[in-house]
Amino acid sequence: MGYLKKYAPLHPTQKQPLDEQQVKNSAEGYVYPVSIWTNLDRFLILGTEGGSYYATEQDLTKANVDSVLKCIAEDGIQVVERIREVSISGRAPKNEPALYALALAFAHGNTATKRKVQEVFSDVARIGTHLFSFVSYINGMRGWGRSLRRLVGEWYRSKDDDALAFQVLKYQARNKWRHADVLSKCHYGENSAVYRWIRGIDTDRRIVHRGVEDDQKIATVYEATDVLPELLAGYEEIKQSKKRADVIELIQKHQFTHEMVPNEWKDDPDVWAALLANMPVIATVRNLGKMTQVGLLKPFVPEIQTVLERLSEESIRKSLIHPIQILMALITYRSGKGVRGSLTWEPVPQIIDGLDAAFYIAFDNVEPSHKNTFLALDVSGSMASGSVAGCEGLTPRNASAAMALFTARTEPNYHIFGFSESFVRVPITATDRLASAVDAVSAFPNGKTDCSLPMLYAIEKKLDVDLFVIYTDNETWFGDIHPKTALDMYRQEMGRPAKCAVVAMVANNFSIADPKDAGMLDFIGFDTATPTLLSNFAKDSDCKSEQAQAFMLGSKNA
């Protein structure tokens, strides 16, 4: 590239530091470190499950835990508030990173931080599965003192019998923990029918002998409790049911979820039809393969319309289902086989269409910026390893294609570009199907990483770009000049105050964005708020603004 040959000798390569702020990334290239608070956000949204090309899951988790602990030491209350905000807003694909960070805050925070954890605990640990995850994390961090017993016990005490019965039936065990185990740890001893049912104790009057003191027997008397809540009584009944009609009647009467139905009935399409009638959106999406395999979902049956109604805009927005959950459901359902196990099915085309449309609905409503948006996908080898948010088979490379496709459908003026160590043509347009876009980038060969290429390409082709959006793991190292230098060159050569948004697809602590450059900013991949934030960032780049003039001045002085 002629332009690069002209300017490259004047600037450090990516194997050399551009300024005193830069540090080495995992690929031995020089980039900028992100703040511990940016790292916290990346961890909460992307997690570390599955690791990355350069780091095992264990190493990546350790690095993120170190950052979270630094944040807790600096301002534990702010950490807990941030955990709650990310968790309840549905911005993260999974809640486990938030629960892990909450456990760290309770184990390592000061008294005020612990009080804050108690205040928000049920907001973050909303369901039984969340409780089990938190308990499994905290159990390895500290002992079960009074404050922890009170925290966990209050999760049970705060629920009435009907709500608690639903939780203990739908979420019966996780991570080798059962509700009986948790109750035993926190010394929860309410004399309620639900509690005694969990512990396998009958509801009749009981006398428990505690020992002998001064030759007198010490005992606790538990009076007979009320009858079991209707849901628990129905559960006991369905476990004994031998007729399909009785099982279906109980499902309809109590609105049982599939977790509450004995396994011997889970290959019956009529049973699944009864379950589908009141099945929430997320459960519907997760069980599409099973319902197709048993024969409930097939062409021309009314249940297809039921599923499509669950995937409608109103239902998707109310459910707060994350786009990545829909993306994984689409990839899996379209493949006709489960990620694990031997389950296979014949996909129904209308369901594939519904999932494709639902993916875009699951993001926040985004107003287009109408700026010229250059979507640059890092398709190098490091982006083809690891997984996003622990979703098996969803690499950072695949996920970036899905994110870029959403922005392409939002912005009328877009161009999609791929790069590794050289330019890569990416055959994706705004009208493409989501699954086909993911397939398109999956086939690229592994290459080295040079994040300066999007700007250099735009210079060579004389493209009028307002916003470069680079989806990357920030492990750039191969280029003759730094991405920041390439952006400054573009601004100077083209006379445009172009911005650069860096969308991190891995929860490491690196970025190609210069924190001193107001026209470069970090974003987090698969944060549901990212498309809106990108649009707002682009719209603020009016050429007449003082900020834009500052970009231009900085470029000319570079």
C-alpha positions as CSV (number, residue, x, y, z in Angstrom):
1,M,0.0,0.0,0.0
2,G,1.7,3.2,-1.2
3,Y,0.3,5.4,1.5
4,L,1.6,3.1,4.2
5,K,5.0,2.9,2.7
6,K,5.2,6.7,2.7
7,Y,4.2,7.2,6.4
8,A,5.1,3.9,8.2
9,P,8.9,4.7,8.7
10,L,7.9,7.8,10.6
11,H,6.0,6.0,13.3
12,P,6.5,3.0,15.7
13,T,5.2,-0.4,14.7
14,Q,2.7,-2.2,16.8
15,K,5.5,-4.1,18.4
16,Q,6.8,-0.8,19.8
17,P,5.1,1.5,22.2
18,L,3.4,4.5,20.7
19,D,3.6,6.5,24.0
20,E,4.2,6.0,27.7
21,Q,0.7,4.9,28.4
22,Q,0.8,1.7,26.3
23,V,1.4,-1.8,27.6
24,K,2.0,-5.2,25.9
25,N,-1.1,-7.3,25.1
26,S,-1.1,-11.1,25.1
27,A,0.2,-11.1,21.5
28,E,3.2,-8.9,22.4
29,G,1.8,-5.9,20.6
30,Y,1.4,-2.5,22.3
31,V,-2.1,-1.2,23.2
32,Y,-3.7,0.8,25.9
33,P,-4.8,-0.6,29.2
34,V,-8.4,-0.1,30.1
35,S,-9.4,1.1,33.6
36,I,-10.4,-1.4,36.3
37,W,-14.0,0.0,35.9
38,T,-14.1,-0.7,32.2
39,N,-12.8,-4.2,33.0
40,L,-15.6,-4.6,35.5
41,D,-18.2,-3.9,32.9
42,R,-16.6,-6.2,30.4
43,F,-16.5,-9.0,33.0
44,L,-20.2,-8.4,34.0
45,I,-21.4,-8.5,30.3
46,L,-19.0,-10.9,28.5
47,G,-17.8,-13.1,31.4
48,T,-14.8,-15.3,31.0
49,E,-16.3,-18.8,30.5
50,G,-14.6,-20.5,27.6
51,G,-11.4,-18.4,27.8
52,S,-9.8,-16.8,24.7
53,Y,-7.2,-17.6,22.2
54,Y,-4.4,-16.3,24.4
55,A,-5.8,-17.2,27.9
56,T,-7.4,-20.2,29.5
57,E,-10.7,-19.7,31.2
58,Q,-8.9,-19.9,34.6
59,D,-6.2,-17.3,33.7
60,L,-8.8,-14.9,32.2
61,T,-11.0,-15.3,35.2
62,K,-8.1,-14.6,37.6
63,A,-7.2,-11.4,35.7
64,N,-10.8,-10.2,35.9
65,V,-11.2,-11.1,39.5
66,D,-8.1,-9.1,40.3
67,S,-9.7,-6.1,38.6
68,V,-13.0,-6.6,40.4
69,L,-11.2,-6.8,43.8
70,K,-9.5,-3.5,43.0
71,C,-12.8,-1.9,42.2
72,I,-14.3,-3.2,45.5
73,A,-11.3,-1.8,47.4
74,E,-11.8,1.6,45.7
75,D,-15.6,1.9,46.0
76,G,-17.4,-1.3,46.9
77,I,-20.8,0.4,47.0
78,Q,-20.4,1.6,43.4
79,V,-19.4,-2.0,42.4
80,V,-22.6,-3.4,43.9
81,E,-24.8,-0.8,42.3
82,R,-23.1,-1.5,38.9
83,I,-23.7,-5.2,39.4
84,R,-27.4,-4.6,40.1
85,E,-27.8,-2.3,37.1
86,V,-26.3,-4.7,34.6
87,S,-28.2,-7.6,36.1
88,I,-31.7,-6.2,36.2
89,S,-31.5,-4.4,32.9
90,G,-30.9,-7.6,31.0
91,R,-27.7,-6.2,29.3
92,A,-25.7,-9.3,29.9
93,P,-26.3,-12.7,28.3
94,K,-25.8,-14.5,31.6
95,N,-26.2,-13.5,35.2
96,E,-23.3,-15.7,36.5
97,P,-20.6,-13.0,36.3
98,A,-22.8,-10.6,38.2
99,L,-23.4,-13.2,40.9
100,Y,-19.7,-14.0,41.1
101,A,-18.8,-10.3,41.5
102,L,-21.6,-10.0,44.1
103,A,-20.0,-12.9,46.1
104,L,-16.6,-11.2,45.8
105,A,-18.1,-7.9,47.2
106,F,-19.7,-9.7,50.1
107,A,-16.6,-11.7,50.9
108,H,-14.0,-8.9,50.5
109,G,-16.0,-5.7,50.9
110,N,-16.2,-3.5,53.9
111,T,-19.2,-3.2,56.2
112,A,-21.0,-0.7,54.0
113,T,-20.4,-2.8,51.0
114,K,-21.8,-5.9,52.7
115,R,-24.9,-3.9,53.7
116,K,-25.3,-2.8,50.1
117,V,-25.1,-6.5,49.0
118,Q,-27.9,-7.3,51.4
119,E,-30.0,-4.5,50.0
120,V,-29.8,-5.7,46.4
121,F,-29.4,-9.4,46.9
122,S,-32.8,-10.5,45.8
123,D,-32.7,-8.1,42.8
124,V,-29.6,-9.9,41.5
125,A,-30.4,-13.4,42.7
126,R,-33.9,-13.4,41.4
127,I,-34.5,-17.1,41.0
128,G,-33.4,-20.4,42.6
129,T,-30.7,-21.0,39.9
130,H,-29.2,-17.6,40.7
131,L,-29.2,-18.5,44.4
132,F,-27.4,-21.8,43.8
133,S,-24.8,-20.1,41.7
134,F,-24.1,-17.4,44.4
135,V,-23.9,-20.1,47.1
136,S,-21.5,-22.2,45.1
137,Y,-19.3,-19.1,44.6
138,I,-19.4,-17.7,48.1
139,N,-18.9,-21.1,49.7
140,G,-15.4,-21.2,48.2
141,M,-14.6,-17.6,49.4
142,R,-15.5,-17.5,53.1
143,G,-17.2,-19.4,55.9
144,W,-20.9,-19.4,56.8
145,G,-20.9,-16.8,59.5
146,R,-24.0,-15.0,60.8
147,S,-24.1,-12.3,58.1
148,L,-24.0,-14.9,55.3
149,R,-26.6,-17.1,56.9
150,R,-28.8,-14.0,57.4
151,L,-28.3,-12.9,53.8
152,V,-29.3,-16.3,52.3
153,G,-32.0,-17.1,54.8
154,E,-33.7,-13.8,54.0
155,W,-33.9,-14.9,50.3
156,Y,-36.3,-17.6,51.5
157,R,-38.1,-15.6,54.2
158,S,-38.9,-12.7,51.9
159,K,-41.1,-15.0,49.7
160,D,-44.7,-16.1,50.6
161,D,-45.5,-19.8,50.5
162,D,-46.8,-19.8,46.9
163,A,-43.8,-17.9,45.5
164,L,-41.3,-20.1,47.4
165,A,-43.1,-23.3,46.3
166,F,-42.7,-22.2,42.7
167,Q,-39.0,-21.5,43.2
168,V,-38.2,-24.8,44.9
169,L,-40.0,-26.8,42.2
170,K,-38.8,-25.0,39.1
171,Y,-35.2,-24.7,40.3
172,Q,-34.6,-27.8,42.3
173,A,-30.8,-28.2,42.0
174,R,-27.7,-26.6,40.4
175,N,-24.0,-26.9,40.9
176,K,-24.4,-29.8,43.3
177,W,-26.6,-27.7,45.6
178,R,-30.2,-28.4,46.5
179,H,-32.5,-26.2,48.6
180,A,-32.2,-28.6,51.5
181,D,-28.4,-28.1,51.4
182,V,-28.7,-24.3,51.4
183,L,-31.2,-24.3,54.2
184,S,-29.0,-26.5,56.3
185,K,-26.0,-24.1,55.7
186,C,-27.9,-21.0,56.7
187,H,-29.7,-22.7,59.6
188,Y,-33.1,-21.6,58.2
189,G,-35.7,-23.1,60.6
190,E,-39.1,-21.6,59.8
191,N,-41.9,-23.9,60.9
192,S,-43.7,-23.7,57.5
193,A,-45.1,-26.4,55.3
194,V,-42.8,-25.4,52.4
195,Y,-39.7,-25.6,54.6
196,R,-40.6,-28.9,56.1
197,W,-41.4,-30.3,52.6
198,I,-38.0,-29.2,51.3
199,R,-36.3,-30.9,54.2
200,G,-38.4,-34.0,53.8
201,I,-40.1,-33.6,57.1
202,D,-43.8,-34.3,57.6
203,T,-46.2,-31.6,58.6
204,D,-47.5,-33.2,61.8
205,R,-46.6,-32.0,65.3
206,R,-43.0,-32.9,66.1
207,I,-40.8,-32.9,69.1
208,V,-37.1,-32.6,68.5
209,H,-34.9,-33.5,71.5
210,R,-31.8,-31.3,71.7
211,G,-30.0,-33.0,74.6
212,V,-29.9,-33.0,78.4
213,E,-29.3,-30.1,80.7
214,D,-29.4,-30.3,84.5
215,D,-30.8,-33.8,84.2
216,Q,-33.7,-32.3,82.1
217,K,-34.4,-33.2,78.5
218,I,-34.3,-30.2,76.3
219,A,-36.6,-30.3,73.3
220,T,-38.2,-28.1,70.7
221,V,-41.8,-28.5,69.8
222,Y,-42.9,-27.9,66.2
223,E,-46.6,-27.7,66.0
224,A,-48.5,-29.1,63.0
225,T,-48.2,-26.8,60.0
226,D,-50.8,-25.8,57.5
227,V,-51.5,-27.9,54.5
228,L,-49.1,-27.8,51.6
229,P,-49.5,-24.9,49.1
230,E,-51.6,-26.0,46.2
231,L,-48.6,-26.1,43.8
232,L,-46.7,-28.5,46.1
233,A,-49.7,-30.7,46.6
234,G,-50.2,-30.8,42.8
235,Y,-46.6,-31.7,42.3
236,E,-46.9,-34.7,44.7
237,E,-50.0,-35.7,42.7
238,I,-48.4,-35.5,39.3
239,K,-45.5,-37.7,40.4
240,Q,-48.0,-40.5,41.1
241,S,-50.1,-40.0,37.9
242,K,-50.2,-42.9,35.5
243,K,-52.6,-41.5,32.9
244,R,-51.8,-38.9,30.2
245,A,-55.1,-37.2,30.7
246,D,-54.4,-36.7,34.5
247,V,-51.0,-35.3,33.8
248,I,-52.3,-32.8,31.3
249,E,-55.1,-31.8,33.6
250,L,-52.7,-31.1,36.4
251,I,-50.4,-29.1,34.1
252,Q,-53.3,-27.0,33.0
253,K,-54.7,-26.6,36.6
254,H,-51.3,-25.6,38.2
255,Q,-49.6,-24.1,35.1
256,F,-46.6,-26.4,35.8
257,T,-43.3,-25.7,34.0
258,H,-41.5,-28.6,32.2
259,E,-39.1,-28.9,35.2
260,M,-42.1,-30.0,37.4
261,V,-43.2,-32.8,35.0
262,P,-41.8,-36.3,35.6
263,N,-39.3,-37.3,32.9
264,E,-41.4,-40.3,31.7
265,W,-43.9,-37.8,30.2
266,K,-41.4,-35.6,28.4
267,D,-41.5,-37.5,25.1
268,D,-45.3,-37.0,24.8
269,P,-46.4,-34.2,22.3
270,D,-49.7,-33.8,24.1
271,V,-47.9,-33.1,27.4
272,W,-45.7,-30.5,25.7
273,A,-48.8,-28.9,24.1
274,A,-50.2,-28.4,27.6
275,L,-46.8,-27.0,28.8
276,L,-46.5,-24.7,25.7
277,A,-49.9,-23.0,26.5
278,N,-48.3,-21.0,29.4
279,M,-44.6,-21.3,28.6
280,P,-42.6,-18.1,29.1
281,V,-40.6,-16.7,26.2
282,I,-37.2,-17.8,27.4
283,A,-38.4,-21.4,28.1
284,T,-40.0,-21.5,24.7
285,V,-36.8,-20.5,23.0
286,R,-34.8,-23.0,24.9
287,N,-37.2,-25.9,24.2
288,L,-37.8,-25.5,20.5
289,G,-35.6,-28.4,19.5
290,K,-37.3,-30.8,22.0
291,M,-40.8,-29.7,21.0
292,T,-39.9,-30.3,17.4
293,Q,-38.3,-33.6,18.1
294,V,-41.3,-35.0,19.9
295,G,-43.6,-34.0,17.0
296,L,-45.4,-31.0,18.6
297,L,-43.9,-28.4,16.3
298,K,-44.2,-29.3,12.6
299,P,-45.6,-27.6,9.5
300,F,-49.3,-26.5,9.5
301,V,-50.0,-27.1,13.2
302,P,-51.5,-24.3,15.3
303,E,-48.6,-24.5,17.8
304,I,-46.4,-22.8,15.3
305,Q,-48.5,-19.7,15.6
306,T,-48.2,-19.9,19.4
307,V,-44.4,-19.9,19.1
308,L,-44.4,-17.0,16.6
309,E,-46.6,-15.0,19.0
310,R,-44.0,-15.7,21.7
311,L,-41.3,-14.3,19.4
312,S,-43.4,-11.1,18.6
313,E,-42.1,-7.7,19.5
314,E,-44.3,-7.2,22.5
315,S,-43.4,-10.6,24.0
316,I,-39.7,-10.3,23.4
317,R,-39.5,-6.8,24.9
318,K,-41.4,-7.9,28.0
319,S,-39.3,-11.0,28.5
320,L,-35.9,-9.2,28.6
321,I,-34.5,-12.2,26.8
322,H,-30.9,-11.4,25.7
323,P,-30.1,-11.3,21.9
324,I,-27.3,-13.8,22.4
325,Q,-29.8,-16.4,23.8
326,I,-31.9,-16.0,20.6
327,L,-28.8,-16.2,18.5
328,M,-27.7,-19.4,20.1
329,A,-31.2,-20.8,19.8
330,L,-31.3,-19.9,16.1
331,I,-27.9,-21.5,15.4
332,T,-28.8,-24.6,17.3
333,Y,-32.4,-25.0,16.0
334,R,-31.3,-24.4,12.4
335,S,-28.6,-27.1,12.7
336,G,-31.3,-29.7,13.6
337,K,-29.3,-31.1,16.5
338,G,-28.4,-30.3,20.1
339,V,-25.1,-28.9,21.2
340,R,-24.7,-31.8,23.6
341,G,-26.4,-35.2,23.6
342,S,-28.1,-37.0,20.7
343,L,-31.3,-35.0,20.2
344,T,-32.1,-34.3,16.6
345,W,-35.0,-32.8,14.8
346,E,-36.3,-31.4,11.4
347,P,-36.3,-27.6,11.7
348,V,-39.5,-25.7,10.8
349,P,-38.7,-22.8,8.5
350,Q,-41.3,-20.4,10.1
351,I,-39.6,-20.8,13.4
352,I,-36.2,-20.0,11.9
353,D,-37.7,-16.9,10.4
354,G,-39.2,-15.9,13.8
355,L,-35.9,-16.4,15.6
356,D,-34.1,-14.3,13.0
357,A,-36.5,-11.4,13.5
358,A,-36.6,-11.7,17.3
359,F,-32.8,-11.2,17.5
360,Y,-33.1,-7.6,16.3
361,I,-36.1,-6.9,18.5
362,A,-34.2,-8.0,21.6
363,F,-31.8,-5.0,21.3
364,D,-32.9,-1.6,22.6
365,N,-34.7,0.5,20.1
366,V,-32.1,2.4,18.1
367,E,-32.5,5.6,16.1
368,P,-30.1,5.6,13.2
369,S,-27.4,8.2,13.2
370,H,-27.4,8.5,9.4
371,K,-23.6,8.8,9.6
372,N,-21.3,6.9,7.2
373,T,-20.5,3.9,9.3
374,F,-17.6,1.6,8.5
375,L,-18.1,-1.8,10.2
376,A,-14.7,-3.5,10.6
377,L,-14.7,-7.2,11.7
378,D,-11.5,-8.6,13.1
379,V,-11.5,-12.1,11.5
380,S,-8.0,-13.1,12.7
381,G,-7.1,-16.4,14.3
382,S,-7.4,-15.2,17.9
383,M,-11.1,-14.2,17.2
384,A,-11.9,-17.7,16.2
385,S,-11.1,-19.2,19.6
386,G,-12.8,-19.1,22.9
387,S,-16.5,-18.3,23.4
388,V,-18.6,-15.2,24.0
389,A,-20.4,-15.3,27.4
390,G,-19.7,-19.0,27.7
391,C,-21.9,-19.9,24.8
392,E,-20.4,-23.1,23.3
393,G,-19.7,-22.6,19.6
394,L,-20.2,-18.8,19.6
395,T,-16.7,-17.4,19.0
396,P,-15.9,-13.7,19.2
397,R,-15.6,-13.8,15.4
398,N,-19.1,-15.2,14.9
399,A,-20.6,-12.9,17.5
400,S,-19.0,-9.8,15.9
401,A,-20.7,-10.7,12.6
402,A,-24.1,-10.8,14.3
403,M,-23.4,-7.4,16.0
404,A,-22.3,-5.8,12.8
405,L,-25.4,-7.1,11.0
406,F,-27.6,-5.5,13.5
407,T,-25.9,-2.1,13.0
408,A,-26.0,-2.6,9.2
409,R,-29.8,-3.0,9.4
410,T,-30.0,0.2,11.5
411,E,-27.7,2.5,9.6
412,P,-28.6,3.2,6.0
413,N,-25.0,4.3,5.2
414,Y,-22.8,1.4,6.1
415,H,-19.9,-0.7,4.7
416,I,-18.8,-4.0,6.2
417,F,-15.1,-4.9,6.0
418,G,-13.0,-7.8,7.3
419,F,-9.4,-7.8,8.3
420,S,-6.7,-9.9,9.8
421,E,-3.1,-9.3,8.5
422,S,-4.7,-8.1,5.2
423,F,-8.0,-7.0,3.8
424,V,-10.8,-9.6,3.8
425,R,-13.9,-9.3,1.7
426,V,-16.9,-10.1,4.0
427,P,-20.0,-11.1,1.9
428,I,-22.6,-9.7,4.3
429,T,-25.3,-7.2,3.6
430,A,-28.1,-5.8,5.7
431,T,-30.6,-8.1,4.0
432,D,-28.7,-11.3,4.9
433,R,-30.1,-13.8,7.4
434,L,-28.4,-13.8,10.8
435,A,-27.3,-17.5,10.5
436,S,-25.8,-17.0,7.0
437,A,-23.8,-14.0,8.2
438,V,-22.4,-16.1,11.0
439,D,-21.6,-18.9,8.6
440,A,-19.8,-16.4,6.3
441,V,-17.2,-15.4,8.8
442,S,-16.8,-18.9,10.2
443,A,-15.1,-20.1,7.0
444,F,-12.3,-17.5,7.0
445,P,-8.7,-18.9,7.5
446,N,-6.9,-17.9,10.6
447,G,-4.5,-15.0,10.2
448,K,-2.5,-12.4,12.2
449,T,-4.1,-9.2,13.6
450,D,-3.6,-5.7,12.4
451,C,-6.3,-3.3,13.6
452,S,-4.9,-0.3,11.7
453,L,-6.1,-1.8,8.4
454,P,-9.7,-0.4,8.4
455,M,-8.4,3.2,8.5
456,L,-5.6,2.5,5.9
457,Y,-8.2,0.9,3.6
458,A,-10.4,3.9,3.9
459,I,-7.5,6.2,3.1
460,E,-6.5,4.2,0.0
461,K,-10.1,4.0,-1.3
462,K,-10.8,7.7,-0.3
463,L,-13.9,6.7,1.7
464,D,-15.9,9.4,3.5
465,V,-16.2,7.7,6.9
466,D,-17.8,9.3,10.0
467,L,-17.5,6.4,12.3
468,F,-15.2,3.4,12.3
469,V,-16.6,0.5,14.4
470,I,-13.9,-2.1,15.0
471,Y,-15.1,-5.4,16.5
472,T,-12.0,-7.0,18.0
473,D,-10.3,-8.7,21.0
474,N,-7.7,-5.9,21.0
475,E,-4.8,-8.4,20.4
476,T,-3.4,-6.4,17.5
477,W,0.4,-6.8,16.9
478,F,1.2,-7.3,13.2
479,G,0.9,-3.8,11.8
480,D,3.6,-1.4,10.7
481,I,1.7,1.5,12.4
482,H,-0.7,1.7,15.4
483,P,-4.5,1.9,14.9
484,K,-4.4,5.3,16.7
485,T,-1.8,6.6,14.2
486,A,-3.8,5.2,11.3
487,L,-6.9,7.1,12.5
488,D,-4.9,10.3,12.8
489,M,-3.6,9.8,9.3
490,Y,-7.2,9.3,8.0
491,R,-8.4,12.5,9.7
492,Q,-5.5,14.5,8.2
493,E,-5.6,13.0,4.7
494,M,-9.4,13.1,4.3
495,G,-10.0,16.3,6.3
496,R,-12.8,14.5,8.3
497,P,-13.1,14.3,12.1
498,A,-13.8,10.6,12.0
499,K,-14.4,8.7,15.2
500,C,-13.4,5.2,16.1
501,A,-15.6,2.9,18.3
502,V,-13.7,-0.2,19.6
503,V,-16.2,-3.0,20.5
504,A,-14.4,-5.5,22.8
505,M,-15.5,-9.1,22.2
506,V,-13.3,-10.6,25.0
507,A,-13.1,-9.6,28.6
508,N,-9.4,-8.7,28.7
509,N,-7.9,-5.5,30.0
510,F,-6.6,-4.1,26.6
511,S,-7.9,-1.6,24.1
512,I,-6.7,0.0,20.9
513,A,-8.5,3.2,21.8
514,D,-6.4,6.0,23.0
515,P,-8.1,7.3,26.3
516,K,-6.7,10.8,25.5
517,D,-8.5,10.9,22.1
518,A,-12.1,12.0,22.6
519,G,-12.9,10.5,19.2
520,M,-12.0,7.0,20.3
521,L,-14.2,5.1,22.7
522,D,-14.5,1.6,24.1
523,F,-17.8,-0.4,23.9
524,I,-18.7,-3.9,25.0
525,G,-19.7,-6.6,22.5
526,F,-23.2,-8.0,23.1
527,D,-24.2,-5.4,25.6
528,T,-27.8,-4.8,24.6
529,A,-27.2,-1.0,25.0
530,T,-24.2,-1.0,22.6
531,P,-26.1,-0.3,19.3
532,T,-27.8,2.7,20.9
533,L,-24.5,4.0,22.4
534,L,-22.8,3.6,19.0
535,S,-25.5,5.7,17.3
536,N,-25.3,8.4,20.0
537,F,-21.5,8.4,19.7
538,A,-21.8,8.8,15.9
539,K,-24.4,11.6,16.1
540,D,-22.1,13.7,18.3
541,S,-19.5,13.9,15.5
542,D,-21.0,16.9,13.7
543,C,-18.1,18.5,11.7
544,K,-19.1,21.9,13.0
545,S,-18.8,21.0,16.7
546,E,-16.0,22.2,18.9
547,Q,-15.1,18.6,19.7
548,A,-14.8,17.7,16.0
549,Q,-12.5,20.7,15.5
550,A,-10.4,19.4,18.4
551,F,-10.1,16.0,16.6
552,M,-8.9,17.7,13.5
553,L,-6.4,19.8,15.3
554,G,-5.1,16.8,17.2
555,S,-4.7,14.9,13.9
556,K,-2.7,17.7,12.3
557,N,-0.4,17.9,15.3
558,A,0.2,14.1,15.5
